[in-house]
Amino acid sequence: MKEYSKIIFVCRSGTARAPMAEAIMKEYPLQYPIAVESRGLVVLFPEPLNQKAEAVLISNGINMENHMSQQLMPEDLAPGNLIITMEALQAQKIMKEYEEAADADVYVLTELVGDELEIINPYGGTLQSYGLCYETLNKSIQKLVKLINGQGI
């Protein structure tokens, strides 16, 4: 895998899956410095982290206090950035709606690391469904860290 200067996780609203992925990724040591951020595809105004997502992160020893969602911008698709979505439809939307995506590295997380299922959106679900989302993200991100660190999967 080539070296990236920034990884941007993307989900629909930027309030649950992408920020959880960002927080999890920041917990792992990387061989070289990479900025890790998260964005949403539909962010009409900045919103805080979903309360259930925050509770799951806190229960796993991760604090994302003061996180606010941000809209994915054309400049986020710059060379050197790795854009990682939670679902294939999100990657397709980026490729369709952003001219800059033609030259960008846009991948679905689970496809990138060789997992079969996409990261399910827990929105509106129970705290347990957010916990399951966290566990799924964590397993996929462990594989992503191995890829970035040049260890394969």
C-alpha positions as CSV (number, residue, x, y, z in Angstrom):
1,M,0.0,0.0,0.0
2,K,1.3,3.4,-0.9
3,E,2.0,6.0,1.8
4,Y,-0.7,8.5,2.6
5,S,-0.5,11.8,4.5
6,K,-4.1,11.7,5.6
7,I,-6.9,9.2,6.0
8,I,-10.5,10.5,6.0
9,F,-13.2,8.1,7.1
10,V,-16.6,9.0,5.5
11,C,-20.2,8.1,6.5
12,R,-23.6,9.6,5.8
13,S,-23.8,12.3,8.5
14,G,-20.4,12.2,10.0
15,T,-21.8,11.7,13.5
16,A,-21.3,7.9,14.2
17,R,-19.5,5.4,12.1
18,A,-16.8,7.7,10.5
19,P,-15.9,9.5,13.8
20,M,-15.8,6.1,15.6
21,A,-13.5,4.8,12.9
22,E,-11.3,7.9,13.3
23,A,-11.2,7.5,17.1
24,I,-10.3,3.8,16.8
25,M,-7.6,4.4,14.1
26,K,-5.9,7.0,16.4
27,E,-5.5,4.3,19.0
28,Y,-3.1,2.2,16.9
29,P,0.5,2.9,16.3
30,L,1.4,3.6,12.7
31,Q,4.9,3.4,11.1
32,Y,4.8,6.9,9.8
33,P,2.7,10.0,10.8
34,I,-0.7,10.1,9.1
35,A,-3.5,12.6,10.0
36,V,-6.8,10.8,10.6
37,E,-10.1,12.6,10.2
38,S,-13.7,12.0,9.5
39,R,-16.4,13.6,7.3
40,G,-20.0,13.2,6.4
41,L,-21.6,13.2,3.0
42,V,-24.7,15.1,4.2
43,V,-23.7,17.7,6.8
44,L,-26.1,20.7,6.7
45,F,-24.6,22.1,9.9
46,P,-22.0,20.7,12.3
47,E,-23.4,18.2,14.8
48,P,-21.8,16.6,17.8
49,L,-20.9,12.9,18.0
50,N,-24.0,10.7,18.3
51,Q,-24.6,10.1,22.1
52,K,-24.7,6.3,21.7
53,A,-21.5,6.2,19.6
54,E,-19.8,8.4,22.2
55,A,-21.0,6.1,25.1
56,V,-19.5,3.1,23.2
57,L,-16.2,4.9,22.6
58,I,-16.0,6.0,26.3
59,S,-16.7,2.4,27.5
60,N,-13.7,1.4,25.3
61,G,-11.5,4.0,26.9
62,I,-11.6,6.5,24.0
63,N,-12.6,10.1,24.4
64,M,-13.8,12.2,21.4
65,E,-15.0,15.2,23.4
66,N,-15.9,18.2,21.3
67,H,-16.1,16.3,18.0
68,M,-18.2,18.1,15.4
69,S,-19.3,16.6,12.1
70,Q,-17.8,18.2,8.9
71,Q,-18.9,18.0,5.3
72,L,-16.6,16.1,2.8
73,M,-15.1,18.9,0.7
74,P,-13.5,18.7,-2.8
75,E,-10.1,19.5,-1.3
76,D,-10.4,16.4,0.9
77,L,-10.0,14.4,-2.3
78,A,-6.4,15.7,-2.8
79,P,-3.6,13.4,-3.8
80,G,-2.0,11.8,-0.8
81,N,-5.3,11.4,1.0
82,L,-7.0,8.0,1.5
83,I,-10.8,8.3,1.5
84,I,-12.5,5.4,3.3
85,T,-16.3,4.9,3.2
86,M,-18.4,2.6,5.3
87,E,-20.6,1.4,2.4
88,A,-20.2,1.0,-1.4
89,L,-23.1,3.4,-2.1
90,Q,-21.1,6.1,-0.3
91,A,-18.0,5.5,-2.4
92,Q,-20.2,5.6,-5.5
93,K,-21.8,8.9,-4.4
94,I,-18.3,10.4,-4.0
95,M,-17.2,9.2,-7.4
96,K,-20.4,10.6,-9.0
97,E,-20.7,14.0,-7.2
98,Y,-17.1,15.1,-6.9
99,E,-15.0,15.9,-10.0
100,E,-11.8,15.5,-7.9
101,A,-12.7,11.9,-7.1
102,A,-11.5,10.8,-10.5
103,D,-7.9,11.0,-9.3
104,A,-8.6,10.2,-5.6
105,D,-8.1,7.0,-3.7
106,V,-11.6,6.2,-2.5
107,Y,-12.3,2.8,-1.0
108,V,-14.9,1.0,1.0
109,L,-13.3,0.0,4.4
110,T,-14.3,-3.6,4.3
111,E,-13.4,-4.2,0.7
112,L,-10.0,-2.6,1.3
113,V,-9.2,-5.0,4.1
114,G,-10.8,-8.1,2.6
115,D,-13.9,-8.3,4.9
116,E,-17.2,-9.4,3.3
117,L,-19.8,-7.2,5.0
118,E,-20.1,-3.5,5.0
119,I,-20.2,-1.5,8.2
120,I,-23.8,-1.4,9.2
121,N,-25.3,1.9,10.1
122,P,-26.5,1.7,13.8
123,Y,-28.5,4.9,13.6
124,G,-31.7,4.6,15.5
125,G,-30.6,1.3,17.0
126,T,-29.9,0.3,20.5
127,L,-26.7,0.9,22.4
128,Q,-25.9,-2.7,21.7
129,S,-26.1,-2.1,17.9
130,Y,-23.6,0.8,18.3
131,G,-21.4,-1.6,20.3
132,L,-21.5,-4.1,17.5
133,C,-20.7,-1.4,15.0
134,Y,-17.6,-0.5,17.2
135,E,-16.4,-4.1,17.3
136,T,-16.8,-4.5,13.5
137,L,-15.0,-1.3,12.9
138,N,-12.2,-2.2,15.3
139,K,-11.6,-5.6,13.5
140,S,-11.5,-3.9,10.1
141,I,-9.3,-1.1,11.3
142,Q,-6.8,-3.5,12.9
143,K,-6.4,-5.0,9.3
144,L,-6.1,-1.5,7.8
145,V,-3.3,-0.7,10.3
146,K,-1.4,-3.8,9.2
147,L,-1.8,-2.8,5.6
148,I,-0.6,0.7,6.2
149,N,2.3,-0.6,8.3
150,G,3.3,-2.9,5.4
151,Q,2.5,-6.1,7.2
152,G,-0.3,-7.3,4.7
153,I,-3.4,-8.8,6.2
